[in-house]
Amino acid sequence: MKILSFSDHDQYVPREFTDDSPVQFTWQFSKFSKNYYGELLYYFYSENLKAYVAIKRSRIKFFSFGQIMHAPIHNNVELSAEDQLSFYNELIAYLKKVNFCDRLIQPHPFGIMKAVPPGAKSCRFGTYINKLQEHSEEELLYTFDPKYRRAVNAAEKGGAEVKFGWEQFRDFYLLYQQTTSRAHIHCDPVKYFEMQHRYLDEHTDCGVVYDKGQPIGGIWMLYSKYAALCTHAGSGGESKLYGAMKLLHYEMMKQMKARGVKYYDLVGVRIGSSNESLEGVFRFKKGFGGDLKEGFLWKTDIANNKMKLFDLLMRIRGNNAQVKDIIDQETTAA
């Protein structure tokens, strides 16, 4: 196995990473990671499987953490579950050998895995994906649930206006901020989006739907021709215009389709979750008619004794020192 990056010219990432690759494998995404998080993005290449995985490394004091950003790919295609398991076993052995990190933390929700290596802590996870290039715009709408089709038509008849581009960011962020506040969940700062726009300009888009000039729904997209990822969304509770968010997603799908993007990924649903409040999210995303991609999120320690010390220090600092990730939330609830 080899470690590659866009910064180390001695082990430079090969040219096969193009706009047809997942956005996490682009040099622009790597540059954003370096400048926003202050950490490099690394690409691990398995010579046995001729496949790559993207891992972001971060540090807390004397401890280091790796986060897988996308499942392993070969020729811009995800490996099968069997090959992914082989890749992960090889990767973990290599990480131990070179002391790359002390723990592989939960992948980003857009980094769903098809297999779980032995000894890893995991939970089931999935996402709904629309195949943009397999349908005309009209056919794409008819993959939606009938109620969603009626909602799209109702929003159009009701005068909803959809706008795209960085010019809509201020309106999007206000809606996103309001939504995260209502849900009591983390809100990424303005700087996060500004730096994505700066370093990933041609790989980002912002969409907002308006009712009589009032912004009522917004989405933030990260994309390459491989897939468009809806990573952030927000909505307001002031408008009575029916179907606005559904129209916004449909118009964004059309926009991405026209750009040659293959898939529209709504980024993450929990499968079999005991948290009833998340069922609404599952049903909302299901209604857009995409295929449910099922898999897992998993994490594992690379340096066991060192991470036992880290966990002890976190407990000493108090229960609020660590925020539970999705894996902990699901396995604790189970």
C-alpha positions in Angstrom: 0.0 0.0 0.0 1.1 3.6 -0.7 0.2 7.0 0.8 -0.4 9.7 -1.8 -1.4 13.4 -1.7 -1.8 16.4 -3.8 0.9 18.2 -1.8 3.8 15.7 -1.8 5.4 15.6 -5.3 7.4 12.5 -4.4 4.1 10.6 -3.9 1.8 12.6 -6.1 -1.8 11.6 -6.8 -2.1 10.2 -10.3 -3.9 12.0 -13.1 -6.7 9.4 -13.1 -8.5 11.6 -10.5 -10.7 13.8 -12.7 -14.1 15.5 -12.6 -15.5 12.0 -13.2 -14.2 11.0 -9.7 -16.1 11.6 -6.5 -15.5 15.2 -5.4 -13.5 13.9 -2.4 -10.8 12.8 -4.8 -10.4 16.2 -6.5 -7.4 18.5 -5.8 -9.9 21.3 -5.0 -11.4 19.2 -2.2 -7.9 18.5 -0.9 -7.0 22.2 -1.0 -10.2 23.1 0.9 -9.4 20.5 3.6 -5.8 21.8 4.0 -6.9 25.5 4.3 -10.1 25.0 6.4 -9.1 22.2 8.7 -5.4 22.8 8.6 -4.8 19.1 7.7 -3.9 17.4 4.5 -6.1 14.9 2.7 -4.3 11.6 2.0 -5.1 8.9 -0.6 -4.2 5.3 0.2 -3.6 3.1 -2.8 -3.8 -0.7 -2.6 -1.6 -2.2 -5.2 -3.4 -5.5 -4.7 -6.8 -4.1 -5.6 -5.6 -1.1 -7.6 -8.0 1.0 -5.6 -7.9 4.3 -3.6 -9.5 5.6 -0.4 -9.5 9.2 0.8 -8.6 9.9 4.5 -8.5 13.2 6.3 -6.1 13.3 9.3 -6.5 15.6 12.3 -4.8 15.9 15.7 -5.8 16.7 19.3 -2.6 17.3 21.3 -0.6 14.0 21.1 -3.4 12.0 19.5 -4.1 11.7 15.8 -7.3 10.7 14.0 -8.2 9.5 10.5 -11.5 10.0 8.8 -12.5 8.1 5.7 -14.2 10.6 3.3 -15.3 8.1 0.6 -15.4 4.4 0.1 -12.6 2.8 -1.9 -12.8 3.3 -5.7 -11.2 1.6 -8.7 -11.5 3.4 -12.0 -14.0 5.8 -10.3 -16.3 2.9 -9.3 -16.9 1.8 -5.7 -15.5 -1.6 -4.8 -17.8 -4.4 -4.1 -18.5 -5.3 -0.5 -16.1 -8.3 -0.7 -13.3 -6.1 -2.1 -14.0 -3.3 0.3 -13.5 -5.8 3.2 -10.2 -6.9 1.8 -9.2 -3.2 1.3 -10.1 -2.3 4.9 -8.2 -5.2 6.3 -5.1 -4.2 4.3 -5.6 -0.5 5.2 -5.8 -1.1 9.0 -2.7 -3.3 8.9 -0.8 -0.6 7.0 -2.0 2.2 9.3 -0.6 0.3 12.3 2.7 -0.3 10.5 3.3 3.4 9.6 1.7 4.9 12.7 -0.5 7.2 10.5 -3.2 7.7 13.1 -4.4 6.4 16.4 -8.0 5.9 15.5 -10.2 5.8 12.5 -13.3 7.9 13.5 -16.7 7.7 12.0 -16.7 8.5 8.3 -18.4 11.6 7.0 -22.1 10.7 6.4 -21.4 10.9 2.6 -18.8 8.2 3.1 -21.0 5.1 3.4 -19.2 1.7 3.5 -20.4 -1.6 2.1 -18.4 -3.7 4.6 -17.2 -3.6 8.2 -13.8 -4.9 9.2 -13.5 -7.3 12.1 -13.5 -5.6 15.5 -14.9 -2.3 14.3 -17.8 -0.6 15.9 -20.5 0.1 13.4 -24.1 0.9 12.6 -26.3 0.6 9.6 -26.6 3.6 7.4 -27.9 4.5 3.9 -28.7 7.3 1.5 -31.2 7.9 -1.3 -29.7 8.4 -4.8 -31.4 9.5 -8.0 -29.9 8.4 -11.3 -30.0 11.7 -13.2 -28.7 10.6 -16.6 -31.0 7.6 -17.0 -34.1 9.8 -17.2 -35.4 12.9 -19.0 -36.4 15.8 -16.9 -40.1 14.8 -17.1 -39.3 11.1 -16.4 -37.2 12.2 -13.4 -40.2 14.0 -11.9 -42.3 10.8 -12.4 -39.8 8.8 -10.3 -41.1 10.9 -7.4 -43.8 9.8 -5.0 -47.2 11.0 -6.5 -47.7 13.4 -3.6 -44.3 14.9 -4.3 -45.2 15.4 -8.0 -48.4 17.2 -7.0 -46.3 19.3 -4.5 -43.9 20.3 -7.2 -46.8 21.3 -9.5 -48.5 23.2 -6.7 -45.4 25.2 -5.9 -44.9 26.1 -9.5 -48.5 27.2 -9.8 -48.2 29.1 -6.5 -45.5 31.3 -7.9 -42.5 29.8 -6.2 -39.2 31.1 -7.7 -36.0 29.1 -7.5 -32.6 30.8 -7.8 -29.1 29.3 -7.9 -25.6 30.6 -7.3 -23.3 32.1 -4.7 -25.5 35.2 -4.8 -28.1 33.3 -2.9 -25.8 32.2 -0.1 -26.9 34.9 2.5 -30.5 33.8 2.2 -29.5 30.1 2.3 -27.4 30.5 5.4 -30.1 32.4 7.3 -32.5 29.5 6.6 -29.9 26.9 7.5 -29.0 28.7 10.7 -32.6 28.9 11.7 -33.1 25.2 11.0 -30.1 24.0 13.0 -31.2 26.3 15.9 -34.7 24.8 16.0 -33.3 21.3 15.9 -30.6 22.0 18.4 -27.9 20.6 16.2 -24.4 21.8 15.0 -24.3 24.7 12.6 -21.3 25.1 10.4 -20.0 28.6 10.4 -20.1 31.0 7.5 -16.3 30.5 7.0 -16.9 26.8 6.2 -19.1 27.7 3.2 -17.0 30.7 2.1 -13.9 28.5 1.9 -15.7 25.7 0.1 -16.8 28.4 -2.4 -13.3 29.7 -2.7 -11.5 26.5 -3.2 -14.2 24.3 -4.7 -16.0 27.0 -6.7 -16.9 24.9 -9.7 -17.8 22.0 -7.4 -20.4 23.9 -5.2 -23.8 25.3 -5.8 -26.4 27.0 -3.7 -30.2 26.9 -4.3 -32.9 28.9 -2.7 -36.7 28.9 -3.3 -38.7 32.1 -2.7 -42.3 32.9 -2.0 -43.1 36.4 -3.2 -39.4 37.4 -2.7 -39.2 35.8 0.8 -36.6 33.0 1.0 -38.3 29.9 2.4 -36.0 27.0 1.6 -32.3 26.5 0.7 -29.8 23.7 -0.1 -26.0 23.6 -0.4 -24.5 21.2 -3.0 -21.0 19.7 -3.3 -20.5 17.9 -6.6 -18.5 16.5 -9.5 -19.8 14.6 -12.5 -19.7 11.5 -10.3 -22.4 12.7 -7.9 -24.0 15.8 -6.4 -24.2 15.7 -2.6 -26.8 17.7 -0.8 -24.7 18.3 2.3 -26.7 21.1 4.0 -30.4 22.3 3.9 -32.6 24.7 5.7 -36.2 25.9 5.6 -38.4 28.6 7.1 -41.7 28.2 8.8 -43.3 31.4 7.7 -44.6 30.5 4.2 -47.8 28.6 3.4 -46.6 27.8 -0.1 -47.0 24.1 -0.5 -44.2 22.0 -2.0 -41.5 24.6 -2.1 -38.6 22.4 -0.9 -39.7 19.6 -3.2 -39.6 22.0 -6.2 -36.2 23.3 -5.1 -34.7 19.7 -5.1 -36.3 19.0 -8.5 -34.9 22.1 -10.0 -31.4 21.4 -8.6 -31.6 17.8 -10.0 -32.3 19.3 -13.4 -29.4 21.7 -13.0 -27.0 18.9 -12.1 -28.3 16.7 -14.9 -27.6 19.4 -17.4 -24.0 19.6 -16.1 -23.5 15.9 -16.7 -23.7 14.8 -13.1 -24.6 11.1 -12.8 -26.2 10.9 -9.4 -28.1 13.1 -6.9 -27.3 12.0 -3.4 -29.5 13.3 -0.5 -26.7 12.3 1.9 -27.7 10.1 4.7 -30.6 8.3 6.3 -30.4 6.1 9.4 -31.7 2.5 8.8 -33.6 0.8 11.5 -33.1 3.6 13.9 -34.9 3.6 17.3 -35.0 7.4 17.2 -38.5 8.2 16.0 -37.7 11.8 15.4 -35.5 10.8 12.5 -38.3 8.8 10.7 -39.5 12.1 9.2 -36.1 12.6 7.6 -36.2 9.1 6.2 -39.7 9.5 4.7 -38.9 13.0 3.3 -35.9 11.7 1.4 -37.6 8.5 0.3 -40.3 10.6 -1.5 -37.9 11.8 -4.1 -37.9 8.3 -5.7 -34.2 7.6 -5.5 -32.7 4.1 -4.9 -31.9 3.3 -1.3 -28.2 2.6 -1.0 -27.6 0.6 2.2 -24.4 0.2 4.0 -22.5 1.0 7.2 -20.6 3.6 9.2 -17.8 2.1 11.2 -14.8 3.2 13.3 -11.9 1.4 14.9 -8.8 2.0 17.0 -5.4 1.6 15.4 -3.4 2.3 18.6 -5.5 0.6 21.3 -3.6 1.5 24.4 -3.1 5.1 23.4 -6.8 5.5 22.7 -7.7 4.0 26.0 -5.7 6.9 27.5 -7.5 9.4 25.3 -10.9 8.1 26.3 -10.0 8.2 30.0 -8.9 11.8 29.6 -12.1 12.7 27.9 -14.1 11.1 30.7 -12.1 13.0 33.3 -13.0 16.2 31.5 -16.7 15.4 31.7 -19.4 13.9 29.6 -19.8 17.0 27.5 -16.2 16.9 26.3 -17.1 14.4 23.6 -20.2 14.7 21.3 -21.6 11.3 20.4 -21.3 10.4 16.7 -24.0 8.6 14.8 -22.5 5.2 15.5 -22.5 5.8 19.3 -26.1 7.2 19.2 -27.4 4.2 17.3 -25.5 1.5 19.2 -26.2 3.0 22.6 -29.9 3.3 21.7 -29.9 -0.3 20.5 
